[in-house]
Amino acid sequence: MAGTPSFPGTWLPNTGSSVPLFEQLRLRIIQLADDGTLPPGSRLPAVRNLAGQLGVAPHTVARAYKELELAGVVATHGRNGTLVSARDSRQGVLSEAAASYAAVAREQGVSFAEAVRLLAAAYDADQPGPPSRRQPAVG
């Protein structure tokens, strides 16, 4: 499939945010994949090209792409590029819920670390057995 000229559009990462730049990019691509702006098969820009467009280091884009590939959001095909993968509906629903939670947390002035801690606590609240291993250490 041909490249998607609308990506990244006018979007730029927020350099003043406590959220790392690679994570902002990762979340943006997930959002666009989930809302259909980047449908399955869409080719993402090459790492160096996207880094130049966004004004970030190539490593930032490479890390975002790697994280997205590990999560199954994209698939890298060597010289054929990085393509958006088909997603199941569960991930779309969870992405929407996560975006809503993040928006409320930002509105309340909660830091990223605190928002993650609160989410981990809520995730483990009604679960039998030991707490999640992903829960950040408190202290």
ABEGO torsion letter per residue (X at the ends): XBBBAAOAEABBBBAABABBAAAAAAAAAAAAAAAGABBBGBBBBBAAAAAAAAGBBAAAAAAAAAAAAAAGABBBAEAAEBBBBBBBAAAAAAAAAAAAAAAAAAAAGBBAAAAAAAAAAAAAAABBEBBBAABBBBX
